[in-house]
Amino acid sequence: MTPDAAVKGVIFDIKKFAVHDGPGIRTTVFLKGCPLRCKWCHNPESQAFNPQLAQFPRNCIGCGKCIEVCPQEGIAPGPEGNVIDRALCRNCGTCASVCYAEALVLHGREVTVAEVIAEVEKDRLFYENSGGGMTLSGGEPLAQPEFALALLREGRRVGFHNALDTSGDVAWELLEEAARSADLILYDIKCLDPDRHLEGTGRPNDRILENLDRLGHGATPICVRVPVIPGFNDSLKELEAIGRLAERLPAVEGVELLRYHGLGEGKYGSLGLPCPTPGLKPPTDEQMATLKTAVDSAGVLCVVDG
C-alpha cells in the first residue's frame, strides 16, 4: 500500500456512470466542504465539512426506531411525522443507521483513498471503452487538500484519467500541485463582476480569476464551466465577456454552459435549512441557445449541458 492510500477524507457520494463531469463514462467522487455559499447551490449537503443528517418525511413508516436510539433524545413524534431538534442533533447518524425506509439519511462519511480507488476501479472497463475515468467534485475538492491530492496521485498511479472540478478559490500552490496529477480541469466561473460575484456566492472572485489566468497558461487542459443562473449571470454581456476570457487562455479547450435546475431546492429543507432562492425557474432552451451564441462570438468552442 502506498502512503497516499491511507489518507482519509470525508465524501458524501460516489456517482457511477456519470456522463456530464468530463469525457466518457466516469465515476464522480463528491467531497464535502466548500468556501463558497452560492445561493443556487444544488448540493447544499456539500457545503459543510462534517456529516449532516437529512430528513425525508414522506419515506417515514412510523416505526419509531429513530426515537428509541437517538443518544441526544433529539427526535420526537409530531403531528406530521417525527420532528428533529436540530439544536440537539450531533449528526452522529445513529438514527439513520436504523432507518431502513431512508426517511433519515446521513450525508457524509469518512473513507480512505484506498477505499475510494477500489470503488472507482470496479468500472475500469467502462472508462477504457469510453475514454472516461475519475472526477473529483464537491463542494470544493481542494478544500480537503491532503485527501484530494492523494486521490489524484493515486488515480494517476493506477492509470485513471483524472478530472478535477474546482471553483478555483484556493491557494495557487495547491491548485498548481493538483494540476500535475489532473488530466483535465473543470473550472467553474460564476460571473466576472466582482460585486455581483460576492453577492451571489459570499466570496470575492479576484483569486478565482487570477488562478484561472495562471492555470490557463499551463499544460493541463481546462474546460470553463458556467452555471447559468436566471437573474444573476444570464445576460449576453456577461457570457460574451466570459467567452473572451476563455478564448485568450491557451489551455482552455472550451466553455460549457450548465443550465440551472431546481433539484437542490428540496435538499435545503431536508437539512433543516432555508432555501436562498425558492421558486427559481430554469432557463429555457431558447435562452440557453442565445447565450451559447454569445460565447461562440468570442471564437471559443461552447457546448450546452442540461
C-alpha positions in Angstrom: 0.0 0.0 0.0 1.3 3.5 -0.9 1.3 6.3 1.7 -1.4 8.1 -0.3 -3.7 5.1 0.0 -4.1 5.5 3.8 -5.0 9.2 3.7 -8.6 9.9 4.9 -11.2 12.3 3.9 -15.0 12.9 4.0 -17.2 12.3 1.0 -21.0 12.5 0.6 -21.5 10.5 -2.6 -19.8 8.4 -5.3 -21.8 8.6 -8.6 -21.2 5.9 -11.1 -21.9 6.2 -14.9 -21.5 10.0 -14.8 -21.5 11.4 -18.3 -21.5 15.2 -17.5 -18.3 15.5 -15.5 -15.7 15.1 -18.2 -15.2 12.9 -21.2 -16.6 9.4 -21.5 -18.3 7.4 -18.7 -16.9 8.4 -15.3 -17.2 7.8 -11.6 -17.6 11.1 -9.8 -16.4 11.4 -6.2 -18.1 14.2 -4.2 -16.0 15.6 -1.4 -17.6 17.6 1.4 -16.6 21.2 2.2 -16.7 24.4 0.2 -15.6 28.0 0.7 -18.4 29.4 -1.4 -22.1 29.7 -0.5 -23.7 30.0 -3.9 -27.4 31.0 -3.5 -28.3 28.5 -6.2 -26.2 25.6 -4.9 -27.8 22.3 -6.0 -25.7 20.3 -3.5 -26.2 22.1 -0.1 -25.1 19.0 1.6 -21.6 19.6 0.1 -21.0 22.9 1.9 -20.2 21.8 5.4 -17.2 19.6 6.1 -18.9 17.4 8.7 -21.6 14.7 8.0 -25.1 16.1 8.1 -28.4 14.4 8.8 -31.2 14.8 6.2 -34.8 14.0 6.8 -37.3 12.9 4.2 -40.7 12.7 6.0 -42.5 11.1 3.1 -40.4 7.9 3.5 -41.2 7.5 7.2 -43.1 4.4 8.1 -43.6 5.4 11.7 -41.7 2.6 13.3 -40.2 4.9 16.0 -36.8 3.2 15.9 -35.0 6.6 15.4 -36.7 8.0 18.6 -35.5 5.0 20.6 -31.9 5.1 19.5 -31.1 8.8 19.4 -28.4 9.4 22.0 -29.3 13.1 22.3 -33.0 12.4 22.7 -33.4 14.9 19.9 -36.2 13.2 17.9 -39.9 13.3 18.9 -43.2 12.4 17.3 -45.1 15.3 15.8 -48.5 15.8 14.1 -47.0 15.4 10.6 -44.2 12.9 11.4 -41.1 12.8 13.6 -39.5 16.1 14.4 -35.7 16.6 14.7 -34.5 19.1 17.3 -31.6 20.5 15.2 -30.2 22.2 18.3 -29.7 18.8 19.9 -28.7 16.8 16.9 -25.0 16.0 16.6 -25.2 14.4 13.2 -23.9 11.1 14.6 -26.0 9.1 12.2 -27.3 6.6 14.8 -30.9 7.2 13.8 -30.1 6.9 10.1 -28.4 3.6 10.7 -31.7 2.0 11.8 -33.9 3.8 9.3 -34.4 1.2 6.6 -37.0 3.4 4.9 -34.4 6.1 4.3 -36.5 8.8 5.9 -33.3 9.7 7.7 -30.0 9.8 5.7 -26.6 10.8 6.8 -24.8 12.8 4.1 -21.1 12.3 4.6 -18.7 9.5 5.7 -15.0 9.2 6.3 -13.2 7.0 3.8 -9.6 6.3 2.8 -8.1 6.9 -0.6 -7.7 3.2 -1.0 -11.4 2.6 -0.4 -12.4 5.2 -3.0 -9.9 3.9 -5.6 -11.2 0.4 -5.0 -14.8 1.6 -5.7 -13.7 3.5 -8.8 -11.7 0.5 -10.1 -14.9 -1.6 -10.4 -15.8 0.3 -13.6 -12.4 0.4 -15.3 -13.7 -1.4 -18.3 -16.3 1.4 -19.0 -13.5 4.0 -18.7 -11.3 2.2 -21.2 -14.1 1.7 -23.7 -15.4 5.3 -23.5 -12.3 7.4 -22.6 -13.7 8.1 -19.2 -12.2 8.0 -15.7 -12.5 9.5 -12.2 -13.7 13.0 -11.5 -13.3 14.8 -8.1 -16.2 17.2 -7.4 -17.9 18.6 -4.3 -18.2 21.0 -2.7 -14.7 22.1 -3.5 -12.4 19.1 -3.6 -9.3 21.1 -2.8 -10.9 22.3 0.4 -9.7 18.9 1.7 -6.2 19.3 0.2 -4.4 16.3 1.6 -7.2 14.0 0.7 -7.9 15.4 -2.8 -4.2 15.5 -3.8 -3.7 11.9 -2.6 -6.7 10.8 -4.6 -5.4 12.5 -7.8 -1.9 11.0 -7.3 -3.3 7.5 -6.6 -5.7 7.8 -9.5 -2.8 8.6 -11.8 -0.7 5.8 -10.4 -3.3 3.2 -11.2 -4.0 4.6 -14.7 -7.3 6.5 -14.4 -8.0 9.6 -16.4 -8.3 12.2 -13.7 -10.6 15.2 -13.9 -10.8 17.9 -11.2 -13.9 20.1 -10.8 -12.9 23.2 -8.9 -14.2 26.7 -8.1 -10.6 27.9 -8.1 -11.0 29.7 -4.8 -7.9 28.0 -3.3 -4.3 28.9 -2.8 -2.4 28.9 -6.1 0.3 26.5 -4.8 -2.4 23.9 -4.1 -4.1 24.3 -7.5 -0.7 24.1 -9.2 0.1 20.9 -7.4 -3.3 19.4 -8.3 -2.8 20.2 -12.0 0.2 18.0 -12.1 -1.9 14.9 -11.4 -5.0 16.0 -13.3 -5.6 15.2 -17.0 -8.5 17.8 -17.2 -9.6 20.7 -15.0 -13.3 21.7 -15.0 -13.0 25.3 -13.8 -16.2 26.9 -12.6 -16.8 30.6 -13.4 -19.9 32.1 -11.9 -19.5 35.7 -13.2 -16.8 38.3 -13.8 -18.4 41.2 -12.0 -16.7 41.3 -8.5 -19.7 42.8 -6.6 -22.2 40.5 -8.2 -20.0 37.5 -7.5 -19.6 38.5 -3.9 -23.4 39.0 -3.5 -24.2 35.6 -5.2 -21.5 33.4 -3.6 -20.4 35.1 -0.4 -16.8 35.2 -1.8 -14.8 37.6 -3.9 -13.6 36.4 -7.3 -10.2 38.0 -7.6 -8.3 34.9 -6.6 -10.5 32.7 -8.8 -9.7 34.8 -11.9 -6.0 35.1 -11.0 -5.7 31.3 -10.6 -7.6 30.8 -13.9 -5.2 33.1 -15.7 -2.1 31.3 -14.4 -3.6 27.9 -15.0 -4.7 28.9 -18.4 -1.1 29.3 -19.5 -0.1 25.9 -18.2 -0.1 22.4 -19.7 -3.3 20.9 -18.2 -6.4 21.2 -20.4 -9.2 23.3 -19.0 -12.9 23.4 -19.6 -14.5 26.5 -18.2 -17.9 25.7 -16.8 -20.6 28.3 -16.2 -23.8 27.6 -14.3 -26.4 29.7 -16.0 -28.5 31.3 -13.2 -31.6 33.4 -14.1 -31.2 37.0 -12.9 -27.6 36.5 -11.9 -25.4 35.8 -14.9 -27.7 35.1 -17.8 -27.0 38.2 -19.8 -25.4 38.4 -23.3 -22.9 40.8 -22.0 -21.7 38.5 -19.2 -21.5 35.5 -21.4 -19.6 37.4 -24.1 -17.1 38.5 -21.5 -16.6 35.0 -20.2 -16.1 33.8 -23.8 -13.5 36.4 -24.4 -11.7 35.5 -21.2 -11.6 31.8 -22.2 -10.5 32.5 -25.7 -7.3 34.2 -24.7 -6.1 31.4 -22.4 -4.2 28.7 -24.4 -5.0 25.8 -22.1 -8.8 26.4 -22.2 -10.3 24.0 -24.7 -13.9 25.3 -24.5 -16.8 26.6 -22.4 -19.7 24.5 -21.1 -22.9 26.2 -20.1 -24.7 24.4 -17.3 -28.4 25.1 -17.1 -29.7 25.8 -13.5 -32.1 23.3 -12.2 -34.2 23.4 -9.1 -33.3 19.9 -7.8 -31.4 21.3 -4.9 -34.3 23.3 -3.5 -35.8 20.4 -1.6 -32.4 19.4 -0.2 -32.3 22.6 1.9 -35.5 21.6 3.7 -34.2 18.1 4.3 -31.2 19.6 6.1 -33.3 21.9 8.2 -32.0 24.9 6.2 -33.9 27.7 4.4 -33.5 27.8 0.6 -31.9 31.1 -0.6 -33.7 31.0 -4.0 -37.1 29.4 -3.7 -39.1 29.1 -6.9 -36.2 30.0 -9.2 -37.0 28.7 -12.7 -34.5 27.1 -15.1 -33.6 28.9 -18.3 -35.5 27.8 -21.4 -33.9 26.0 -24.4 -34.2 29.2 -26.4 -32.4 31.3 -23.7 -29.6 28.7 -23.5 -29.2 28.7 -27.2 -29.0 32.5 -27.3 -26.4 32.6 -24.5 -24.4 29.9 -26.4 -24.2 32.3 -29.4 -22.8 35.0 -27.1 -19.9 32.7 -26.1 -19.5 31.5 -29.7 -19.0 35.1 -30.8 -15.7 35.2 -28.9 -14.3 32.4 -31.0 -14.2 29.7 -28.3 -15.9 26.3 -28.5 -19.1 26.3 -26.5 -21.5 23.5 -25.6 -24.7 23.4 -23.6 -25.3 20.8 -21.0 -28.6 20.1 -19.2 
